[in-house]
Amino acid sequence: MRILAIDYGQRRLGLAMCDPLGITAQALETYSRKDPQRDLEYLSGVVKEYGVDTIVLGWPRNMNGTEGATCAMVGEFAHTLEEHFGTAVRLDFFDERLSSSMAERMLLEADMSRKKRKGVIDKVAASVILQGYMDSGAYKIRRELPWKTTASLN
């Protein structure tokens, strides 16, 4: 079981991968987006290289729990991934509230400069999302994708 987490952004995707045993999350990289086709080709390469069977997307709820415009963008991206990978890769979501601020705090505690933080914040946020997902046991539950149901997400 290999899980890839994506911290979605319009310009960058933060990527994190679980270890082969599915215990810990490691920041993989920050991918600068090109165009939709090249992004899919890149992600296909990552999925193939690491044997990914699940992709977890951070679900960017507002602090009050409502879903804003960013959720719609992530939903569209997820729909594109679903069409591209079909049933070969399971898609899931995890509440990403505060993941970027947690990542920022971790990097500040590591005394990383602002310039260096900018280059790694997205992949560290993805690792925060992935670790939370694995710790919650959410990967053991099969959920419907948000545009197919109104079932709540973590």
VENJO-V475035 format. One record per residue. RES is the residue in one small letter. PHI is phi in degrees with one decimal (NA if undefined). OMEGA is omega in degrees with one decimal (* if undefined). BURIAL is b if it has 16 or more other ideal C-beta (glycine too) atoms within 10 Angstrom, else e. Layout:
res:RES phi:PHI omega:OMEGA burial:BURIAL
res:RES phi:PHI omega:OMEGA burial:BURIAL
//
This chain:
res:m phi:NA omega:174.4 burial:e
res:r phi:-125.7 omega:-178.2 burial:e
res:i phi:-115.8 omega:175.1 burial:b
res:l phi:-107.5 omega:175.4 burial:b
res:a phi:-105.6 omega:178.0 burial:b
res:i phi:-125.1 omega:170.2 burial:b
res:d phi:-95.2 omega:-172.0 burial:b
res:y phi:-74.6 omega:172.1 burial:b
res:g phi:-146.2 omega:-178.6 burial:b
res:q phi:-68.8 omega:179.9 burial:e
res:r phi:-105.7 omega:-177.2 burial:e
res:r phi:-138.0 omega:172.2 burial:b
res:l phi:-118.6 omega:172.4 burial:b
res:g phi:-87.0 omega:-177.5 burial:b
res:l phi:-120.5 omega:174.9 burial:b
res:a phi:-138.9 omega:-177.1 burial:b
res:m phi:-128.7 omega:174.4 burial:b
res:c phi:-81.9 omega:175.8 burial:b
res:d phi:-69.5 omega:-177.1 burial:e
res:p phi:-57.6 omega:179.1 burial:e
res:l phi:-89.1 omega:179.3 burial:e
res:g phi:72.8 omega:-177.0 burial:e
res:i phi:-105.2 omega:-175.9 burial:e
res:t phi:-121.7 omega:177.1 burial:e
res:a phi:-103.3 omega:175.4 burial:b
res:q phi:-123.9 omega:175.0 burial:e
res:a phi:-62.2 omega:-177.5 burial:b
res:l phi:-98.6 omega:178.2 burial:b
res:e phi:-170.7 omega:172.8 burial:b
res:t phi:-108.2 omega:-177.9 burial:b
res:y phi:-100.2 omega:175.4 burial:b
res:s phi:-83.3 omega:-174.7 burial:e
res:r phi:-67.0 omega:179.3 burial:e
res:k phi:-110.5 omega:174.7 burial:e
res:d phi:-142.9 omega:-173.4 burial:e
res:p phi:-54.1 omega:-178.5 burial:e
res:q phi:-66.2 omega:179.2 burial:e
res:r phi:-67.1 omega:176.5 burial:e
res:d phi:-62.3 omega:178.8 burial:b
res:l phi:-64.8 omega:177.8 burial:e
res:e phi:-62.0 omega:179.1 burial:e
res:y phi:-62.2 omega:-179.4 burial:b
res:l phi:-63.7 omega:175.9 burial:b
res:s phi:-60.6 omega:177.5 burial:e
res:g phi:-63.7 omega:178.3 burial:e
res:v phi:-64.7 omega:179.9 burial:b
res:v phi:-59.5 omega:-179.5 burial:b
res:k phi:-68.3 omega:-177.0 burial:e
res:e phi:-59.6 omega:-175.4 burial:e
res:y phi:-100.2 omega:-179.1 burial:e
res:g phi:66.0 omega:-177.3 burial:e
res:v phi:-69.4 omega:174.8 burial:b
res:d phi:-114.8 omega:178.8 burial:e
res:t phi:-139.9 omega:172.2 burial:b
res:i phi:-114.6 omega:177.7 burial:b
res:v phi:-108.8 omega:176.3 burial:b
res:l phi:-103.5 omega:173.4 burial:b
res:g phi:-66.2 omega:-179.5 burial:b
res:w phi:-102.7 omega:-169.3 burial:b
res:p phi:-84.4 omega:176.5 burial:b
res:r phi:-66.6 omega:171.9 burial:b
res:n phi:-71.2 omega:-178.1 burial:e
res:m phi:-61.3 omega:178.6 burial:e
res:n phi:-86.8 omega:176.3 burial:e
res:g phi:92.4 omega:179.2 burial:e
res:t phi:-77.7 omega:179.1 burial:e
res:e phi:-105.1 omega:-178.6 burial:e
res:g phi:-102.4 omega:-177.1 burial:e
res:a phi:-62.2 omega:-179.2 burial:e
res:t phi:-65.7 omega:176.1 burial:b
res:c phi:-60.8 omega:178.6 burial:b
res:a phi:-63.4 omega:178.6 burial:e
res:m phi:-65.5 omega:178.0 burial:e
res:v phi:-64.5 omega:177.1 burial:b
res:g phi:-61.2 omega:177.1 burial:b
res:e phi:-64.2 omega:178.0 burial:e
res:f phi:-62.7 omega:178.7 burial:b
res:a phi:-62.7 omega:178.2 burial:b
res:h phi:-61.9 omega:176.6 burial:e
res:t phi:-62.4 omega:178.0 burial:e
res:l phi:-63.6 omega:179.7 burial:b
res:e phi:-61.8 omega:178.4 burial:b
res:e phi:-64.8 omega:-177.3 burial:e
res:h phi:-72.2 omega:-174.3 burial:b
res:f phi:-91.1 omega:-178.4 burial:b
res:g phi:59.8 omega:-178.3 burial:e
res:t phi:-89.8 omega:-179.1 burial:e
res:a phi:-67.9 omega:-179.2 burial:e
res:v phi:-131.3 omega:177.1 burial:b
res:r phi:-78.9 omega:175.5 burial:b
res:l phi:-107.7 omega:176.2 burial:b
res:d phi:-144.8 omega:-176.8 burial:b
res:f phi:-132.3 omega:175.2 burial:b
res:f phi:-144.6 omega:-178.7 burial:b
res:d phi:-56.7 omega:-176.8 burial:b
res:e phi:-102.9 omega:178.8 burial:b
res:r phi:-52.8 omega:177.7 burial:e
res:l phi:71.1 omega:180.0 burial:e
res:s phi:-64.0 omega:179.3 burial:b
res:s phi:-67.6 omega:178.7 burial:b
res:s phi:-69.6 omega:175.3 burial:e
res:m phi:-65.2 omega:178.8 burial:b
res:a phi:-63.4 omega:178.7 burial:b
res:e phi:-59.1 omega:179.3 burial:b
res:r phi:-62.3 omega:178.7 burial:e
res:m phi:-60.9 omega:-178.5 burial:b
res:l phi:-70.9 omega:175.5 burial:b
res:l phi:-65.4 omega:178.1 burial:e
res:e phi:-64.7 omega:177.0 burial:e
res:a phi:-83.7 omega:178.3 burial:e
res:d phi:59.5 omega:179.3 burial:e
res:m phi:-86.1 omega:-179.3 burial:b
res:s phi:-67.4 omega:-179.7 burial:e
res:r phi:-57.7 omega:-178.8 burial:e
res:k phi:-62.2 omega:179.2 burial:e
res:k phi:-69.7 omega:179.2 burial:e
res:r phi:-59.9 omega:-178.5 burial:b
res:k phi:-57.6 omega:-178.4 burial:e
res:g phi:-78.3 omega:-175.5 burial:e
res:v phi:-122.3 omega:-174.0 burial:b
res:i phi:-57.3 omega:-176.8 burial:b
res:d phi:-67.8 omega:-179.8 burial:b
res:k phi:-72.8 omega:176.0 burial:b
res:v phi:-69.2 omega:176.0 burial:b
res:a phi:-61.2 omega:177.4 burial:b
res:a phi:-62.5 omega:179.4 burial:b
res:s phi:-69.5 omega:175.7 burial:b
res:v phi:-65.0 omega:177.5 burial:b
res:i phi:-59.7 omega:-176.8 burial:b
res:l phi:-65.1 omega:-179.9 burial:b
res:q phi:-64.5 omega:176.5 burial:b
res:g phi:-62.4 omega:178.5 burial:b
res:y phi:-60.6 omega:-178.2 burial:b
res:m phi:-69.1 omega:-179.8 burial:b
res:d phi:-63.1 omega:-178.2 burial:e
res:s phi:-76.7 omega:-175.1 burial:e
res:g phi:75.9 omega:-176.4 burial:e
res:a phi:-60.9 omega:-179.1 burial:b
res:y phi:-66.4 omega:179.3 burial:b
res:k phi:-85.3 omega:-176.3 burial:e
res:i phi:-109.0 omega:177.6 burial:e
res:r phi:-89.9 omega:-179.9 burial:e
res:r phi:-110.7 omega:172.3 burial:b
res:e phi:-79.5 omega:177.0 burial:e
res:l phi:-71.1 omega:-171.2 burial:b
res:p phi:-57.9 omega:-178.9 burial:b
res:w phi:-82.0 omega:178.6 burial:e
res:k phi:-105.4 omega:-176.9 burial:e
res:t phi:-156.4 omega:176.3 burial:e
res:t phi:-104.8 omega:179.2 burial:e
res:a phi:-57.3 omega:-177.3 burial:e
res:s phi:-75.2 omega:175.9 burial:e
res:l phi:-103.3 omega:178.0 burial:b
res:n phi:-56.4 omega:* burial:b
//
